[in-house]
Amino acid sequence: MKNKNLLESFNRAIDGLVFCFQTQRNIRLHALAALLVLGLSLGLHLTKVELLFVFIAIIFVLVTETLNTAIEATIDLITPRYHPLARVAKDVAAGAVLLAAINAVVTGYLVFFPKLNPVLPKVIESITHSPAHLTLIAISLVVFSVVVFKVWTGTGRPLSGGMPSGHAAVAFALATAIILISKDGLVATLAILLSLLVVQSRVEGGIHNVTEVIIGSVLGVLVTFLIFQLYQKWG
């Protein structure tokens, strides 16, 4: 149907964009990345020309994503069954999005790298020497250990159930990190109580038995304590 007036044209265009954001995960991810990049652009005080290149790259990606959605919807309407040419059309449309994304990455590199290069080493050094960095490493290793343990024992799924309890491991890993960082008796007590509540909920919910949560808790404590000790010795 032909639009009756200019206002109707705008309404339909906005409806199309809303549909894309509601149904297409990729365009939501691209929009989130665009917001982060624009925020970084303001923080780095880009020139008008640099900001223009960044903005054009963002719009190019979003435009190709919307066209890709329109092409997919049209093909699904015309050929509800599988057809080799339909697959080719969808693949080519997806390829256009990929090219736009590559262009955005190259543009971002050329614009942001000269500004980030002088300050990036200092930022990385401050992060790697912070307690939060150690805590993140410890929790990552705890999660990895839990998944390996579950695969090895063949119990539960990698992220739910089985031996050991991942929730208990992460809870006590966090509690251990809080105790080592704060070195305060009250804070340590509260951290342990919260961890025990997590363990209790896993047992009462029938997701894990007592042995699984105990082993998970011990694993979380040992891995986290080991990371902090290694940092103090070699950091």
C-alpha positions as CSV (number, residue, x, y, z in Angstrom):
1,M,0.0,0.0,0.0
2,K,1.2,3.5,-0.9
3,N,1.8,5.9,1.9
4,K,-0.9,8.6,2.1
5,N,1.4,11.4,3.3
6,L,4.9,12.2,4.6
7,L,3.9,11.5,8.2
8,E,2.7,8.0,7.2
9,S,6.1,7.4,5.5
10,F,8.0,8.3,8.6
11,N,5.7,6.1,10.7
12,R,6.3,3.1,8.5
13,A,10.0,3.7,8.4
14,I,10.1,3.8,12.2
15,D,8.0,0.7,12.4
16,G,10.5,-1.0,10.2
17,L,13.4,0.0,12.5
18,V,11.5,-1.1,15.5
19,F,10.8,-4.5,13.9
20,C,14.5,-5.0,13.2
21,F,15.5,-4.2,16.8
22,Q,12.7,-6.5,18.2
23,T,13.6,-9.5,16.0
24,Q,17.2,-9.2,15.0
25,R,19.8,-9.9,17.7
26,N,22.7,-8.8,15.5
27,I,21.4,-5.3,15.0
28,R,20.9,-4.9,18.7
29,L,24.5,-5.9,19.3
30,H,25.7,-3.5,16.6
31,A,23.6,-0.7,18.2
32,L,25.1,-1.4,21.6
33,A,28.6,-1.3,20.1
34,A,27.8,1.9,18.3
35,L,26.7,3.6,21.6
36,L,30.0,2.4,23.3
37,V,32.0,3.7,20.4
38,L,30.2,7.1,20.4
39,G,30.8,7.4,24.1
40,L,34.5,6.6,23.6
41,S,34.6,9.2,20.9
42,L,33.3,11.9,23.2
43,G,35.8,10.9,25.9
44,L,38.8,11.1,23.5
45,H,37.7,14.4,22.0
46,L,37.7,13.4,18.4
47,T,37.8,16.1,15.7
48,K,34.8,16.8,13.6
49,V,36.3,14.9,10.6
50,E,37.2,11.9,12.8
51,L,33.8,11.8,14.3
52,L,32.2,12.0,10.9
53,F,34.1,8.9,9.7
54,V,33.1,7.0,12.8
55,F,29.4,8.1,12.4
56,I,29.4,7.0,8.7
57,A,30.9,3.6,9.6
58,I,28.2,3.1,12.2
59,I,25.4,4.1,9.9
60,F,26.8,1.9,7.1
61,V,26.7,-1.2,9.4
62,L,23.1,-0.5,10.6
63,V,21.9,0.2,7.1
64,T,23.3,-3.1,5.8
65,E,21.7,-4.9,8.7
66,T,18.3,-3.5,8.0
67,L,18.6,-4.3,4.3
68,N,19.7,-7.8,5.2
69,T,16.6,-8.2,7.4
70,A,14.4,-7.0,4.5
71,I,16.0,-9.4,2.0
72,E,15.6,-12.3,4.4
73,A,11.9,-11.5,5.0
74,T,11.2,-11.1,1.2
75,I,12.9,-14.4,0.4
76,D,11.0,-16.2,3.2
77,L,7.7,-14.8,1.8
78,I,8.5,-15.9,-1.8
79,T,10.1,-19.2,-1.2
80,P,8.9,-20.8,2.1
81,R,10.8,-24.0,1.1
82,Y,14.5,-24.4,0.7
83,H,16.0,-23.3,-2.6
84,P,19.7,-23.0,-3.5
85,L,19.2,-19.5,-4.9
86,A,17.4,-18.3,-1.8
87,R,20.4,-19.5,0.2
88,V,22.8,-17.6,-2.1
89,A,20.7,-14.4,-1.7
90,K,20.8,-14.6,2.1
91,D,24.5,-15.4,2.1
92,V,25.3,-12.5,-0.2
93,A,23.2,-10.1,2.0
94,A,25.0,-11.4,5.1
95,G,28.3,-10.9,3.3
96,A,27.4,-7.2,2.7
97,V,26.9,-6.8,6.5
98,L,30.3,-8.5,7.0
99,L,32.0,-6.0,4.7
100,A,30.4,-3.1,6.5
101,A,31.5,-4.5,9.8
102,I,35.1,-4.9,8.5
103,N,35.0,-1.3,7.3
104,A,33.9,-0.2,10.7
105,V,36.7,-2.1,12.4
106,V,39.3,-0.6,10.1
107,T,37.9,2.9,10.6
108,G,37.8,2.5,14.3
109,Y,41.4,1.3,14.3
110,L,42.7,4.2,12.2
111,V,40.8,6.8,14.3
112,F,41.2,5.4,17.8
113,F,44.6,3.7,17.9
114,P,46.7,6.9,17.6
115,K,44.8,8.3,20.6
116,L,44.7,5.2,22.7
117,N,48.3,4.1,22.1
118,P,50.0,6.5,24.5
119,V,47.6,5.8,27.4
120,L,46.7,2.2,26.9
121,P,49.9,0.7,28.5
122,K,49.3,2.7,31.7
123,V,45.7,1.6,31.8
124,I,46.5,-2.1,31.3
125,E,49.3,-1.9,34.0
126,S,46.9,-0.3,36.5
127,I,44.3,-3.0,35.8
128,T,46.6,-5.9,36.0
129,H,47.9,-4.8,39.4
130,S,44.4,-4.3,40.9
131,P,42.6,-6.7,43.2
132,A,39.6,-6.7,40.8
133,H,41.9,-8.1,38.1
134,L,43.1,-11.0,40.4
135,T,39.5,-11.7,41.4
136,L,38.4,-11.9,37.7
137,I,41.2,-14.3,37.0
138,A,40.4,-16.4,40.0
139,I,36.7,-16.7,39.1
140,S,37.5,-17.5,35.5
141,L,39.8,-20.3,36.6
142,V,37.1,-21.5,39.0
143,V,34.5,-21.7,36.3
144,F,36.9,-23.4,34.0
145,S,37.8,-25.9,36.6
146,V,34.2,-26.7,37.4
147,V,33.4,-27.3,33.7
148,V,36.4,-29.6,33.3
149,F,35.5,-31.5,36.5
150,K,31.9,-32.0,35.3
151,V,33.1,-33.2,31.9
152,W,35.6,-35.5,33.5
153,T,33.0,-37.0,35.9
154,G,30.3,-37.1,33.3
155,T,27.7,-35.6,35.7
156,G,25.2,-32.9,35.0
157,R,25.7,-30.3,32.3
158,P,28.6,-27.9,32.0
159,L,26.6,-25.0,33.5
160,S,24.0,-26.8,35.6
161,G,23.9,-29.7,38.1
162,G,26.6,-32.3,38.5
163,M,29.8,-32.6,40.4
164,P,30.9,-30.1,41.7
165,S,28.5,-27.2,42.3
166,G,29.5,-24.2,40.2
167,H,27.4,-21.8,42.2
168,A,29.1,-22.9,45.4
169,A,32.5,-22.6,43.8
170,V,32.0,-19.1,42.5
171,A,30.3,-18.0,45.7
172,F,33.2,-19.1,47.9
173,A,35.7,-17.8,45.4
174,L,34.2,-14.4,45.7
175,A,34.1,-14.7,49.5
176,T,37.7,-15.7,49.6
177,A,38.7,-12.7,47.4
178,I,36.7,-10.3,49.6
179,I,38.4,-11.7,52.7
180,L,41.9,-11.4,51.2
181,I,41.2,-7.9,49.9
182,S,39.3,-6.3,52.8
183,K,41.1,-8.0,55.7
184,D,38.1,-7.0,57.9
185,G,36.4,-9.5,60.2
186,L,32.9,-8.1,59.8
187,V,33.1,-8.0,56.0
188,A,34.6,-11.5,56.0
189,T,31.7,-12.9,58.1
190,L,29.1,-11.3,55.9
191,A,30.8,-12.7,52.8
192,I,30.9,-16.2,54.2
193,L,27.2,-16.0,55.3
194,L,26.1,-15.0,51.8
195,S,28.1,-17.9,50.3
196,L,26.5,-20.3,52.7
197,L,23.1,-19.0,51.7
198,V,24.0,-19.7,48.1
199,V,25.1,-23.3,49.0
200,Q,21.9,-23.8,51.0
201,S,19.7,-22.7,48.1
202,R,21.4,-25.2,45.8
203,V,20.8,-28.1,48.2
204,E,17.3,-27.2,49.1
205,G,16.4,-26.7,45.5
206,G,17.5,-30.3,44.8
207,I,20.0,-29.2,42.2
208,H,23.0,-30.5,44.1
209,N,23.7,-32.8,47.1
210,V,25.8,-31.9,50.1
211,T,29.0,-33.5,48.7
212,E,28.8,-31.6,45.4
213,V,28.4,-28.2,47.2
214,I,31.2,-29.0,49.6
215,I,33.6,-29.9,46.9
216,G,32.6,-26.9,44.9
217,S,33.1,-24.6,47.9
218,V,36.6,-26.1,48.6
219,L,37.5,-25.7,44.9
220,G,36.5,-22.0,44.9
221,V,38.5,-21.3,48.0
222,L,41.7,-23.1,46.9
223,V,41.8,-21.7,43.4
224,T,41.3,-18.1,44.6
225,F,43.7,-18.4,47.4
226,L,46.3,-19.9,45.1
227,I,45.9,-17.0,42.6
228,F,46.4,-14.4,45.3
229,Q,49.4,-16.2,46.7
230,L,51.1,-16.6,43.4
231,Y,50.6,-12.9,42.7
232,Q,52.1,-11.9,46.0
233,K,55.1,-14.1,45.3
234,W,55.8,-13.3,41.7
235,G,53.7,-10.2,41.0
